[in-house]
Amino acid sequence: MALTDQERAILTFEASWWTEPGDKVGLVQDRFDLAADRYAAVLAELIDRPDALDYDPLLIRRLRRLRDRSRRARADERAAKAGELP
């Protein structure tokens, strides 16, 4: 399945949003007319797609690493809390 123009634009934006003035949520709303949670959902779907990896391998690998670190941190936090229960 090929990336749409909007999906490519989202990946391009994600690779360099911090270089633009303004906050990310506002930029996403202005540029893509998406709420922050919908943008995050679209991005989460994109990072698992092979065509997104082909489009920007460095970005997709970085986003996958960040996602995996977050998942591990949440799992470790849950495990630590479970260990604290009597």
N, CA, C and O atoms as a Maestro MAE file, in Angstrom:
{
 s_m_m2io_version
 :::
 2.0.0
}

f_m_ct {
 s_m_title
 :::
 protein
 m_atom[344] {
  # First column is atom index #
  i_m_mmod_type
  r_m_x_coord
  r_m_y_coord
  r_m_z_coord
  i_m_residue_number
  s_m_chain_name
  s_m_pdb_residue_name
  s_m_pdb_atom_name
  i_m_atomic_number
  :::
  1 25 0.839 -1.173 0.000 1 A "MET " " N  " 7
  2 3 0.000 0.000 0.000 1 A "MET " " CA " 6
  3 2 0.887 1.240 0.000 1 A "MET " " C  " 6
  4 15 1.742 1.387 0.873 1 A "MET " " O  " 8
  5 25 0.698 2.109 -0.944 2 A "ALA " " N  " 7
  6 3 1.520 3.310 -1.061 2 A "ALA " " CA " 6
  7 2 1.046 4.377 -0.083 2 A "ALA " " C  " 6
  8 15 -0.135 4.451 0.257 2 A "ALA " " O  " 8
  9 25 1.982 5.194 0.359 3 A "LEU " " N  " 7
  10 3 1.655 6.301 1.244 3 A "LEU " " CA " 6
  11 2 0.858 7.362 0.489 3 A "LEU " " C  " 6
  12 15 1.112 7.632 -0.685 3 A "LEU " " O  " 8
  13 25 -0.101 7.952 1.178 4 A "THR " " N  " 7
  14 3 -0.842 9.064 0.589 4 A "THR " " CA " 6
  15 2 0.004 10.328 0.710 4 A "THR " " C  " 6
  16 15 1.020 10.349 1.404 4 A "THR " " O  " 8
  17 25 -0.431 11.369 0.029 5 A "ASP " " N  " 7
  18 3 0.272 12.652 0.138 5 A "ASP " " CA " 6
  19 2 0.263 13.140 1.583 5 A "ASP " " C  " 6
  20 15 1.273 13.644 2.074 5 A "ASP " " O  " 8
  21 25 -0.867 12.994 2.261 6 A "GLN " " N  " 7
  22 3 -0.942 13.449 3.649 6 A "GLN " " CA " 6
  23 2 -0.024 12.623 4.546 6 A "GLN " " C  " 6
  24 15 0.626 13.177 5.433 6 A "GLN " " O  " 8
  25 25 0.040 11.324 4.335 7 A "GLU " " N  " 7
  26 3 0.926 10.484 5.147 7 A "GLU " " CA " 6
  27 2 2.389 10.865 4.939 7 A "GLU " " C  " 6
  28 15 3.158 10.916 5.899 7 A "GLU " " O  " 8
  29 25 2.774 11.129 3.705 8 A "ARG " " N  " 7
  30 3 4.143 11.589 3.447 8 A "ARG " " CA " 6
  31 2 4.393 12.938 4.106 8 A "ARG " " C  " 6
  32 15 5.468 13.175 4.658 8 A "ARG " " O  " 8
  33 25 3.402 13.818 4.048 9 A "ALA " " N  " 7
  34 3 3.537 15.135 4.679 9 A "ALA " " CA " 6
  35 2 3.669 15.002 6.194 9 A "ALA " " C  " 6
  36 15 4.436 15.739 6.814 9 A "ALA " " O  " 8
  37 25 2.936 14.079 6.789 10 A "ILE " " N  " 7
  38 3 3.032 13.853 8.230 10 A "ILE " " CA " 6
  39 2 4.427 13.361 8.590 10 A "ILE " " C  " 6
  40 15 5.012 13.828 9.567 10 A "ILE " " O  " 8
  41 25 4.959 12.438 7.827 11 A "LEU " " N  " 7
  42 3 6.308 11.933 8.103 11 A "LEU " " CA " 6
  43 2 7.351 13.028 7.931 11 A "LEU " " C  " 6
  44 15 8.271 13.140 8.740 11 A "LEU " " O  " 8
  45 25 7.217 13.821 6.902 12 A "THR " " N  " 7
  46 3 8.143 14.921 6.678 12 A "THR " " CA " 6
  47 2 8.060 15.926 7.830 12 A "THR " " C  " 6
  48 15 9.082 16.401 8.324 12 A "THR " " O  " 8
  49 25 6.844 16.240 8.246 13 A "PHE " " N  " 7
  50 3 6.642 17.155 9.373 13 A "PHE " " CA " 6
  51 2 7.251 16.588 10.649 13 A "PHE " " C  " 6
  52 15 7.930 17.308 11.380 13 A "PHE " " O  " 8
  53 25 7.021 15.324 10.922 14 A "GLU " " N  " 7
  54 3 7.519 14.696 12.151 14 A "GLU " " CA " 6
  55 2 9.044 14.711 12.209 14 A "GLU " " C  " 6
  56 15 9.632 14.765 13.289 14 A "GLU " " O  " 8
  57 25 9.668 14.665 11.059 15 A "ALA " " N  " 7
  58 3 11.130 14.667 11.013 15 A "ALA " " CA " 6
  59 2 11.736 16.008 11.387 15 A "ALA " " C  " 6
  60 15 12.913 16.074 11.744 15 A "ALA " " O  " 8
  61 25 10.940 17.100 11.311 16 A "SER " " N  " 7
  62 3 11.558 18.408 11.542 16 A "SER " " CA " 6
  63 2 10.634 19.441 12.168 16 A "SER " " C  " 6
  64 15 10.889 20.638 12.030 16 A "SER " " O  " 8
  65 25 9.583 19.031 12.842 17 A "TRP " " N  " 7
  66 3 8.617 19.999 13.378 17 A "TRP " " CA " 6
  67 2 9.255 20.981 14.355 17 A "TRP " " C  " 6
  68 15 8.819 22.129 14.444 17 A "TRP " " O  " 8
  69 25 10.267 20.556 15.081 18 A "TRP " " N  " 7
  70 3 10.858 21.419 16.112 18 A "TRP " " CA " 6
  71 2 11.616 22.607 15.527 18 A "TRP " " C  " 6
  72 15 11.971 23.533 16.256 18 A "TRP " " O  " 8
  73 25 11.864 22.588 14.230 19 A "THR " " N  " 7
  74 3 12.572 23.705 13.609 19 A "THR " " CA " 6
  75 2 11.629 24.862 13.282 19 A "THR " " C  " 6
  76 15 12.084 25.939 12.895 19 A "THR " " O  " 8
  77 25 10.327 24.650 13.434 20 A "GLU " " N  " 7
  78 3 9.337 25.673 13.121 20 A "GLU " " CA " 6
  79 2 8.888 26.382 14.387 20 A "GLU " " C  " 6
  80 15 8.856 25.780 15.460 20 A "GLU " " O  " 8
  81 25 8.540 27.659 14.271 21 A "PRO " " N  " 7
  82 3 8.049 28.370 15.455 21 A "PRO " " CA " 6
  83 2 6.660 27.874 15.843 21 A "PRO " " C  " 6
  84 15 5.842 27.548 14.983 21 A "PRO " " O  " 8
  85 25 6.408 27.820 17.138 22 A "GLY " " N  " 7
  86 3 5.106 27.401 17.629 22 A "GLY " " CA " 6
  87 2 5.173 26.031 18.274 22 A "GLY " " C  " 6
  88 15 6.179 25.325 18.190 22 A "GLY " " O  " 8
  89 25 4.073 25.676 18.922 23 A "ASP " " N  " 7
  90 3 4.022 24.372 19.569 23 A "ASP " " CA " 6
  91 2 3.527 23.311 18.587 23 A "ASP " " C  " 6
  92 15 2.826 23.616 17.622 23 A "ASP " " O  " 8
  93 25 3.895 22.095 18.846 24 A "LYS " " N  " 7
  94 3 3.587 20.999 17.922 24 A "LYS " " CA " 6
  95 2 2.086 20.816 17.741 24 A "LYS " " C  " 6
  96 15 1.615 20.615 16.622 24 A "LYS " " O  " 8
  97 25 1.332 20.886 18.839 25 A "VAL " " N  " 7
  98 3 -0.115 20.685 18.743 25 A "VAL " " CA " 6
  99 2 -0.736 21.724 17.812 25 A "VAL " " C  " 6
  100 15 -1.569 21.391 16.969 25 A "VAL " " O  " 8
  101 25 -0.335 22.963 17.966 26 A "GLY " " N  " 7
  102 3 -0.854 24.014 17.099 26 A "GLY " " CA " 6
  103 2 -0.448 23.830 15.649 26 A "GLY " " C  " 6
  104 15 -1.249 24.042 14.739 26 A "GLY " " O  " 8
  105 25 0.785 23.440 15.443 27 A "LEU " " N  " 7
  106 3 1.264 23.202 14.075 27 A "LEU " " CA " 6
  107 2 0.504 22.060 13.407 27 A "LEU " " C  " 6
  108 15 0.147 22.143 12.232 27 A "LEU " " O  " 8
  109 25 0.262 20.997 14.167 28 A "VAL " " N  " 7
  110 3 -0.488 19.846 13.629 28 A "VAL " " CA " 6
  111 2 -1.896 20.282 13.260 28 A "VAL " " C  " 6
  112 15 -2.396 19.950 12.186 28 A "VAL " " O  " 8
  113 25 -2.530 21.024 14.150 29 A "GLN " " N  " 7
  114 3 -3.898 21.492 13.884 29 A "GLN " " CA " 6
  115 2 -3.946 22.369 12.643 29 A "GLN " " C  " 6
  116 15 -4.819 22.200 11.792 29 A "GLN " " O  " 8
  117 25 -3.014 23.299 12.539 30 A "ASP " " N  " 7
  118 3 -2.995 24.225 11.404 30 A "ASP " " CA " 6
  119 2 -2.669 23.527 10.091 30 A "ASP " " C  " 6
  120 15 -3.314 23.769 9.070 30 A "ASP " " O  " 8
  121 25 -1.676 22.669 10.127 31 A "ARG " " N  " 7
  122 3 -1.193 22.055 8.896 31 A "ARG " " CA " 6
  123 2 -2.061 20.903 8.404 31 A "ARG " " C  " 6
  124 15 -2.304 20.773 7.204 31 A "ARG " " O  " 8
  125 25 -2.530 20.068 9.330 32 A "PHE " " N  " 7
  126 3 -3.224 18.843 8.922 32 A "PHE " " CA " 6
  127 2 -4.699 18.816 9.305 32 A "PHE " " C  " 6
  128 15 -5.425 17.897 8.925 32 A "PHE " " O  " 8
  129 25 -5.139 19.817 10.052 33 A "ASP " " N  " 7
  130 3 -6.519 19.866 10.538 33 A "ASP " " CA " 6
  131 2 -6.865 18.585 11.306 33 A "ASP " " C  " 6
  132 15 -7.939 18.006 11.140 33 A "ASP " " O  " 8
  133 25 -5.917 18.165 12.151 34 A "LEU " " N  " 7
  134 3 -6.094 16.969 12.976 34 A "LEU " " CA " 6
  135 2 -5.906 17.344 14.443 34 A "LEU " " C  " 6
  136 15 -5.061 18.170 14.788 34 A "LEU " " O  " 8
  137 25 -6.706 16.723 15.288 35 A "ALA " " N  " 7
  138 3 -6.481 16.855 16.721 35 A "ALA " " CA " 6
  139 2 -5.216 16.081 17.079 35 A "ALA " " C  " 6
  140 15 -4.814 15.164 16.362 35 A "ALA " " O  " 8
  141 25 -4.599 16.456 18.183 36 A "ALA " " N  " 7
  142 3 -3.327 15.839 18.583 36 A "ALA " " CA " 6
  143 2 -3.458 14.330 18.743 36 A "ALA " " C  " 6
  144 15 -2.556 13.592 18.346 36 A "ALA " " O  " 8
  145 25 -4.566 13.854 19.320 37 A "ASP " " N  " 7
  146 3 -4.708 12.408 19.518 37 A "ASP " " CA " 6
  147 2 -4.889 11.674 18.199 37 A "ASP " " C  " 6
  148 15 -4.408 10.551 18.053 37 A "ASP " " O  " 8
  149 25 -5.570 12.281 17.237 38 A "ARG " " N  " 7
  150 3 -5.738 11.647 15.925 38 A "ARG " " CA " 6
  151 2 -4.398 11.623 15.179 38 A "ARG " " C  " 6
  152 15 -4.063 10.629 14.535 38 A "ARG " " O  " 8
  153 25 -3.639 12.711 15.266 39 A "TYR " " N  " 7
  154 3 -2.311 12.765 14.650 39 A "TYR " " CA " 6
  155 2 -1.430 11.654 15.224 39 A "TYR " " C  " 6
  156 15 -0.749 10.949 14.479 39 A "TYR " " O  " 8
  157 25 -1.446 11.501 16.542 40 A "ALA " " N  " 7
  158 3 -0.641 10.463 17.193 40 A "ALA " " CA " 6
  159 2 -1.071 9.074 16.728 40 A "ALA " " C  " 6
  160 15 -0.228 8.199 16.528 40 A "ALA " " O  " 8
  161 25 -2.369 8.867 16.557 41 A "ALA " " N  " 7
  162 3 -2.860 7.566 16.094 41 A "ALA " " CA " 6
  163 2 -2.406 7.285 14.664 41 A "ALA " " C  " 6
  164 15 -1.985 6.172 14.351 41 A "ALA " " O  " 8
  165 25 -2.491 8.289 13.802 42 A "VAL " " N  " 7
  166 3 -2.039 8.122 12.410 42 A "VAL " " CA " 6
  167 2 -0.546 7.826 12.387 42 A "VAL " " C  " 6
  168 15 -0.100 6.934 11.665 42 A "VAL " " O  " 8
  169 25 0.218 8.560 13.166 43 A "LEU " " N  " 7
  170 3 1.662 8.346 13.214 43 A "LEU " " CA " 6
  171 2 1.991 6.957 13.752 43 A "LEU " " C  " 6
  172 15 2.896 6.297 13.242 43 A "LEU " " O  " 8
  173 25 1.274 6.512 14.767 44 A "ALA " " N  " 7
  174 3 1.502 5.179 15.327 44 A "ALA " " CA " 6
  175 2 1.245 4.085 14.291 44 A "ALA " " C  " 6
  176 15 1.962 3.085 14.242 44 A "ALA " " O  " 8
  177 25 0.233 4.281 13.476 45 A "GLU " " N  " 7
  178 3 -0.032 3.314 12.402 45 A "GLU " " CA " 6
  179 2 1.063 3.365 11.339 45 A "GLU " " C  " 6
  180 15 1.493 2.331 10.826 45 A "GLU " " O  " 8
  181 25 1.499 4.556 11.022 46 A "LEU " " N  " 7
  182 3 2.508 4.722 9.974 46 A "LEU " " CA " 6
  183 2 3.829 4.047 10.327 46 A "LEU " " C  " 6
  184 15 4.465 3.459 9.452 46 A "LEU " " O  " 8
  185 25 4.254 4.117 11.570 47 A "ILE " " N  " 7
  186 3 5.594 3.631 11.890 47 A "ILE " " CA " 6
  187 2 5.716 2.109 11.793 47 A "ILE " " C  " 6
  188 15 6.822 1.569 11.842 47 A "ILE " " O  " 8
  189 25 4.597 1.427 11.657 48 A "ASP " " N  " 7
  190 3 4.643 -0.021 11.469 48 A "ASP " " CA " 6
  191 2 4.518 -0.428 10.004 48 A "ASP " " C  " 6
  192 15 4.539 -1.618 9.691 48 A "ASP " " O  " 8
  193 25 4.390 0.527 9.121 49 A "ARG " " N  " 7
  194 3 4.193 0.205 7.706 49 A "ARG " " CA " 6
  195 2 5.522 0.164 6.955 49 A "ARG " " C  " 6
  196 15 6.345 1.070 7.088 49 A "ARG " " O  " 8
  197 25 5.726 -0.881 6.173 50 A "PRO " " N  " 7
  198 3 6.964 -0.996 5.391 50 A "PRO " " CA " 6
  199 2 7.162 0.163 4.409 50 A "PRO " " C  " 6
  200 15 8.296 0.581 4.173 50 A "PRO " " O  " 8
  201 25 6.079 0.682 3.837 51 A "ASP " " N  " 7
  202 3 6.242 1.781 2.886 51 A "ASP " " CA " 6
  203 2 6.698 3.061 3.583 51 A "ASP " " C  " 6
  204 15 7.375 3.885 2.967 51 A "ASP " " O  " 8
  205 25 6.343 3.241 4.845 52 A "ALA " " N  " 7
  206 3 6.846 4.387 5.608 52 A "ALA " " CA " 6
  207 2 8.339 4.207 5.892 52 A "ALA " " C  " 6
  208 15 9.107 5.167 5.835 52 A "ALA " " O  " 8
  209 25 8.738 2.986 6.194 53 A "LEU " " N  " 7
  210 3 10.162 2.694 6.403 53 A "LEU " " CA " 6
  211 2 10.955 2.969 5.121 53 A "LEU " " C  " 6
  212 15 12.063 3.502 5.176 53 A "LEU " " O  " 8
  213 25 10.395 2.610 3.989 54 A "ASP " " N  " 7
  214 3 11.053 2.898 2.712 54 A "ASP " " CA " 6
  215 2 11.153 4.406 2.465 54 A "ASP " " C  " 6
  216 15 12.147 4.884 1.919 54 A "ASP " " O  " 8
  217 25 10.128 5.146 2.866 55 A "TYR " " N  " 7
  218 3 10.084 6.591 2.625 55 A "TYR " " CA " 6
  219 2 11.129 7.340 3.455 55 A "TYR " " C  " 6
  220 15 11.830 8.209 2.938 55 A "TYR " " O  " 8
  221 25 11.230 7.000 4.742 56 A "ASP " " N  " 7
  222 3 12.186 7.687 5.617 56 A "ASP " " CA " 6
  223 2 12.684 6.712 6.685 56 A "ASP " " C  " 6
  224 15 12.196 6.722 7.815 56 A "ASP " " O  " 8
  225 25 13.650 5.877 6.327 57 A "PRO " " N  " 7
  226 3 14.101 4.842 7.262 57 A "PRO " " CA " 6
  227 2 14.670 5.378 8.571 57 A "PRO " " C  " 6
  228 15 14.445 4.775 9.620 57 A "PRO " " O  " 8
  229 25 15.393 6.478 8.543 58 A "LEU " " N  " 7
  230 3 15.969 7.010 9.781 58 A "LEU " " CA " 6
  231 2 14.878 7.471 10.744 58 A "LEU " " C  " 6
  232 15 14.935 7.176 11.938 58 A "LEU " " O  " 8
  233 25 13.899 8.184 10.234 59 A "LEU " " N  " 7
  234 3 12.802 8.657 11.069 59 A "LEU " " CA " 6
  235 2 12.015 7.483 11.649 59 A "LEU " " C  " 6
  236 15 11.736 7.453 12.848 59 A "LEU " " O  " 8
  237 25 11.663 6.533 10.817 60 A "ILE " " N  " 7
  238 3 10.841 5.413 11.277 60 A "ILE " " CA " 6
  239 2 11.595 4.589 12.314 60 A "ILE " " C  " 6
  240 15 11.009 4.175 13.315 60 A "ILE " " O  " 8
  241 25 12.860 4.348 12.096 61 A "ARG " " N  " 7
  242 3 13.636 3.600 13.104 61 A "ARG " " CA " 6
  243 2 13.730 4.368 14.420 61 A "ARG " " C  " 6
  244 15 13.637 3.773 15.494 61 A "ARG " " O  " 8
  245 25 13.914 5.684 14.343 62 A "ARG " " N  " 7
  246 3 13.971 6.498 15.557 62 A "ARG " " CA " 6
  247 2 12.636 6.453 16.297 62 A "ARG " " C  " 6
  248 15 12.607 6.291 17.517 62 A "ARG " " O  " 8
  249 25 11.527 6.597 15.560 63 A "LEU " " N  " 7
  250 3 10.213 6.564 16.195 63 A "LEU " " CA " 6
  251 2 9.916 5.192 16.800 63 A "LEU " " C  " 6
  252 15 9.301 5.099 17.862 63 A "LEU " " O  " 8
  253 25 10.346 4.149 16.135 64 A "ARG " " N  " 7
  254 3 10.155 2.799 16.694 64 A "ARG " " CA " 6
  255 2 10.955 2.629 17.977 64 A "ARG " " C  " 6
  256 15 10.462 2.045 18.942 64 A "ARG " " O  " 8
  257 25 12.190 3.137 17.998 65 A "ARG " " N  " 7
  258 3 13.002 3.058 19.231 65 A "ARG " " CA " 6
  259 2 12.336 3.814 20.370 65 A "ARG " " C  " 6
  260 15 12.271 3.319 21.495 65 A "ARG " " O  " 8
  261 25 11.841 5.016 20.079 66 A "LEU " " N  " 7
  262 3 11.165 5.809 21.108 66 A "LEU " " CA " 6
  263 2 9.928 5.082 21.624 66 A "LEU " " C  " 6
  264 15 9.686 5.045 22.831 66 A "LEU " " O  " 8
  265 25 9.151 4.509 20.723 67 A "ARG " " N  " 7
  266 3 7.959 3.760 21.127 67 A "ARG " " CA " 6
  267 2 8.343 2.577 22.000 67 A "ARG " " C  " 6
  268 15 7.709 2.330 23.026 67 A "ARG " " O  " 8
  269 25 9.372 1.846 21.605 68 A "ASP " " N  " 7
  270 3 9.789 0.670 22.374 68 A "ASP " " CA " 6
  271 2 10.305 1.068 23.756 68 A "ASP " " C  " 6
  272 15 10.029 0.381 24.739 68 A "ASP " " O  " 8
  273 25 11.047 2.164 23.841 69 A "ARG " " N  " 7
  274 3 11.522 2.643 25.151 69 A "ARG " " CA " 6
  275 2 10.354 3.022 26.052 69 A "ARG " " C  " 6
  276 15 10.349 2.710 27.243 69 A "ARG " " O  " 8
  277 25 9.369 3.693 25.476 70 A "SER " " N  " 7
  278 3 8.194 4.089 26.262 70 A "SER " " CA " 6
  279 2 7.434 2.873 26.761 70 A "SER " " C  " 6
  280 15 6.992 2.837 27.909 70 A "SER " " O  " 8
  281 25 7.285 1.889 25.905 71 A "ARG " " N  " 7
  282 3 6.586 0.657 26.313 71 A "ARG " " CA " 6
  283 2 7.333 -0.046 27.442 71 A "ARG " " C  " 6
  284 15 6.728 -0.498 28.415 71 A "ARG " " O  " 8
  285 25 8.656 -0.133 27.300 72 A "ARG " " N  " 7
  286 3 9.456 -0.779 28.349 72 A "ARG " " CA " 6
  287 2 9.358 -0.014 29.665 72 A "ARG " " C  " 6
  288 15 9.239 -0.617 30.731 72 A "ARG " " O  " 8
  289 25 9.409 1.307 29.587 73 A "ALA " " N  " 7
  290 3 9.328 2.128 30.798 73 A "ALA " " CA " 6
  291 2 7.980 1.943 31.484 73 A "ALA " " C  " 6
  292 15 7.917 1.846 32.710 73 A "ALA " " O  " 8
  293 25 6.898 1.895 30.702 74 A "ARG " " N  " 7
  294 3 5.578 1.677 31.302 74 A "ARG " " CA " 6
  295 2 5.482 0.287 31.918 74 A "ARG " " C  " 6
  296 15 4.911 0.129 32.997 74 A "ARG " " O  " 8
  297 25 6.026 -0.709 31.255 75 A "ALA " " N  " 7
  298 3 6.002 -2.078 31.789 75 A "ALA " " CA " 6
  299 2 6.823 -2.163 33.076 75 A "ALA " " C  " 6
  300 15 6.408 -2.803 34.042 75 A "ALA " " O  " 8
  301 25 7.976 -1.522 33.084 76 A "ASP " " N  " 7
  302 3 8.814 -1.519 34.292 76 A "ASP " " CA " 6
  303 2 8.101 -0.807 35.435 76 A "ASP " " C  " 6
  304 15 8.171 -1.240 36.585 76 A "ASP " " O  " 8
  305 25 7.417 0.283 35.115 77 A "GLU " " N  " 7
  306 3 6.690 1.033 36.138 77 A "GLU " " CA " 6
  307 2 5.551 0.188 36.717 77 A "GLU " " C  " 6
  308 15 5.345 0.161 37.931 77 A "GLU " " O  " 8
  309 25 4.820 -0.496 35.844 78 A "ARG " " N  " 7
  310 3 3.733 -1.373 36.327 78 A "ARG " " CA " 6
  311 2 4.296 -2.496 37.182 78 A "ARG " " C  " 6
  312 15 3.718 -2.834 38.215 78 A "ARG " " O  " 8
  313 25 5.408 -3.075 36.770 79 A "ALA " " N  " 7
  314 3 6.029 -4.155 37.531 79 A "ALA " " CA " 6
  315 2 6.494 -3.656 38.898 79 A "ALA " " C  " 6
  316 15 6.355 -4.355 39.901 79 A "ALA " " O  " 8
  317 25 7.042 -2.452 38.930 80 A "ALA " " N  " 7
  318 3 7.501 -1.896 40.198 80 A "ALA " " CA " 6
  319 2 6.320 -1.628 41.119 80 A "ALA " " C  " 6
  320 15 6.407 -1.888 42.319 80 A "ALA " " O  " 8
  321 25 5.233 -1.120 40.589 81 A "LYS " " N  " 7
  322 3 4.047 -0.866 41.389 81 A "LYS " " CA " 6
  323 2 3.430 -2.168 41.891 81 A "LYS " " C  " 6
  324 15 2.948 -2.235 43.022 81 A "LYS " " O  " 8
  325 25 3.443 -3.186 41.064 82 A "ALA " " N  " 7
  326 3 2.895 -4.472 41.458 82 A "ALA " " CA " 6
  327 2 3.730 -5.075 42.585 82 A "ALA " " C  " 6
  328 15 3.197 -5.744 43.470 82 A "ALA " " O  " 8
  329 25 5.027 -4.839 42.548 83 A "GLY " " N  " 7
  330 3 5.914 -5.332 43.601 83 A "GLY " " CA " 6
  331 2 5.733 -4.590 44.915 83 A "GLY " " C  " 6
  332 15 6.073 -5.111 45.977 83 A "GLY " " O  " 8
  333 25 5.205 -3.388 44.849 84 A "GLU " " N  " 7
  334 3 5.014 -2.593 46.048 84 A "GLU " " CA " 6
  335 2 3.726 -2.948 46.783 84 A "GLU " " C  " 6
  336 15 3.569 -2.627 47.961 84 A "GLU " " O  " 8
  337 25 2.821 -3.599 46.098 85 A "LEU " " N  " 7
  338 3 1.563 -3.962 46.747 85 A "LEU " " CA " 6
  339 2 1.784 -5.048 47.779 85 A "LEU " " C  " 6
  340 15 2.596 -5.950 47.575 85 A "LEU " " O  " 8
  341 25 1.047 -4.963 48.910 86 A "PRO " " N  " 7
  342 3 1.238 -5.983 49.977 86 A "PRO " " CA " 6
  343 2 0.760 -7.353 49.558 86 A "PRO " " C  " 6
  344 15 0.852 -8.303 50.335 86 A "PRO " " O  " 8
  :::
 }
 m_bond[343] {
  # First column is bond index #
  i_m_from
  i_m_to
  i_m_order
  :::
  1 1 2 1
  2 2 3 1
  3 3 4 2
  4 3 5 1
  5 5 6 1
  6 6 7 1
  7 7 8 2
  8 7 9 1
  9 9 10 1
  10 10 11 1
  11 11 12 2
  12 11 13 1
  13 13 14 1
  14 14 15 1
  15 15 16 2
  16 15 17 1
  17 17 18 1
  18 18 19 1
  19 19 20 2
  20 19 21 1
  21 21 22 1
  22 22 23 1
  23 23 24 2
  24 23 25 1
  25 25 26 1
  26 26 27 1
  27 27 28 2
  28 27 29 1
  29 29 30 1
  30 30 31 1
  31 31 32 2
  32 31 33 1
  33 33 34 1
  34 34 35 1
  35 35 36 2
  36 35 37 1
  37 37 38 1
  38 38 39 1
  39 39 40 2
  40 39 41 1
  41 41 42 1
  42 42 43 1
  43 43 44 2
  44 43 45 1
  45 45 46 1
  46 46 47 1
  47 47 48 2
  48 47 49 1
  49 49 50 1
  50 50 51 1
  51 51 52 2
  52 51 53 1
  53 53 54 1
  54 54 55 1
  55 55 56 2
  56 55 57 1
  57 57 58 1
  58 58 59 1
  59 59 60 2
  60 59 61 1
  61 61 62 1
  62 62 63 1
  63 63 64 2
  64 63 65 1
  65 65 66 1
  66 66 67 1
  67 67 68 2
  68 67 69 1
  69 69 70 1
  70 70 71 1
  71 71 72 2
  72 71 73 1
  73 73 74 1
  74 74 75 1
  75 75 76 2
  76 75 77 1
  77 77 78 1
  78 78 79 1
  79 79 80 2
  80 79 81 1
  81 81 82 1
  82 82 83 1
  83 83 84 2
  84 83 85 1
  85 85 86 1
  86 86 87 1
  87 87 88 2
  88 87 89 1
  89 89 90 1
  90 90 91 1
  91 91 92 2
  92 91 93 1
  93 93 94 1
  94 94 95 1
  95 95 96 2
  96 95 97 1
  97 97 98 1
  98 98 99 1
  99 99 100 2
  100 99 101 1
  101 101 102 1
  102 102 103 1
  103 103 104 2
  104 103 105 1
  105 105 106 1
  106 106 107 1
  107 107 108 2
  108 107 109 1
  109 109 110 1
  110 110 111 1
  111 111 112 2
  112 111 113 1
  113 113 114 1
  114 114 115 1
  115 115 116 2
  116 115 117 1
  117 117 118 1
  118 118 119 1
  119 119 120 2
  120 119 121 1
  121 121 122 1
  122 122 123 1
  123 123 124 2
  124 123 125 1
  125 125 126 1
  126 126 127 1
  127 127 128 2
  128 127 129 1
  129 129 130 1
  130 130 131 1
  131 131 132 2
  132 131 133 1
  133 133 134 1
  134 134 135 1
  135 135 136 2
  136 135 137 1
  137 137 138 1
  138 138 139 1
  139 139 140 2
  140 139 141 1
  141 141 142 1
  142 142 143 1
  143 143 144 2
  144 143 145 1
  145 145 146 1
  146 146 147 1
  147 147 148 2
  148 147 149 1
  149 149 150 1
  150 150 151 1
  151 151 152 2
  152 151 153 1
  153 153 154 1
  154 154 155 1
  155 155 156 2
  156 155 157 1
  157 157 158 1
  158 158 159 1
  159 159 160 2
  160 159 161 1
  161 161 162 1
  162 162 163 1
  163 163 164 2
  164 163 165 1
  165 165 166 1
  166 166 167 1
  167 167 168 2
  168 167 169 1
  169 169 170 1
  170 170 171 1
  171 171 172 2
  172 171 173 1
  173 173 174 1
  174 174 175 1
  175 175 176 2
  176 175 177 1
  177 177 178 1
  178 178 179 1
  179 179 180 2
  180 179 181 1
  181 181 182 1
  182 182 183 1
  183 183 184 2
  184 183 185 1
  185 185 186 1
  186 186 187 1
  187 187 188 2
  188 187 189 1
  189 189 190 1
  190 190 191 1
  191 191 192 2
  192 191 193 1
  193 193 194 1
  194 194 195 1
  195 195 196 2
  196 195 197 1
  197 197 198 1
  198 198 199 1
  199 199 200 2
  200 199 201 1
  201 201 202 1
  202 202 203 1
  203 203 204 2
  204 203 205 1
  205 205 206 1
  206 206 207 1
  207 207 208 2
  208 207 209 1
  209 209 210 1
  210 210 211 1
  211 211 212 2
  212 211 213 1
  213 213 214 1
  214 214 215 1
  215 215 216 2
  216 215 217 1
  217 217 218 1
  218 218 219 1
  219 219 220 2
  220 219 221 1
  221 221 222 1
  222 222 223 1
  223 223 224 2
  224 223 225 1
  225 225 226 1
  226 226 227 1
  227 227 228 2
  228 227 229 1
  229 229 230 1
  230 230 231 1
  231 231 232 2
  232 231 233 1
  233 233 234 1
  234 234 235 1
  235 235 236 2
  236 235 237 1
  237 237 238 1
  238 238 239 1
  239 239 240 2
  240 239 241 1
  241 241 242 1
  242 242 243 1
  243 243 244 2
  244 243 245 1
  245 245 246 1
  246 246 247 1
  247 247 248 2
  248 247 249 1
  249 249 250 1
  250 250 251 1
  251 251 252 2
  252 251 253 1
  253 253 254 1
  254 254 255 1
  255 255 256 2
  256 255 257 1
  257 257 258 1
  258 258 259 1
  259 259 260 2
  260 259 261 1
  261 261 262 1
  262 262 263 1
  263 263 264 2
  264 263 265 1
  265 265 266 1
  266 266 267 1
  267 267 268 2
  268 267 269 1
  269 269 270 1
  270 270 271 1
  271 271 272 2
  272 271 273 1
  273 273 274 1
  274 274 275 1
  275 275 276 2
  276 275 277 1
  277 277 278 1
  278 278 279 1
  279 279 280 2
  280 279 281 1
  281 281 282 1
  282 282 283 1
  283 283 284 2
  284 283 285 1
  285 285 286 1
  286 286 287 1
  287 287 288 2
  288 287 289 1
  289 289 290 1
  290 290 291 1
  291 291 292 2
  292 291 293 1
  293 293 294 1
  294 294 295 1
  295 295 296 2
  296 295 297 1
  297 297 298 1
  298 298 299 1
  299 299 300 2
  300 299 301 1
  301 301 302 1
  302 302 303 1
  303 303 304 2
  304 303 305 1
  305 305 306 1
  306 306 307 1
  307 307 308 2
  308 307 309 1
  309 309 310 1
  310 310 311 1
  311 311 312 2
  312 311 313 1
  313 313 314 1
  314 314 315 1
  315 315 316 2
  316 315 317 1
  317 317 318 1
  318 318 319 1
  319 319 320 2
  320 319 321 1
  321 321 322 1
  322 322 323 1
  323 323 324 2
  324 323 325 1
  325 325 326 1
  326 326 327 1
  327 327 328 2
  328 327 329 1
  329 329 330 1
  330 330 331 1
  331 331 332 2
  332 331 333 1
  333 333 334 1
  334 334 335 1
  335 335 336 2
  336 335 337 1
  337 337 338 1
  338 338 339 1
  339 339 340 2
  340 339 341 1
  341 341 342 1
  342 342 343 1
  343 343 344 2
  :::
 }
}
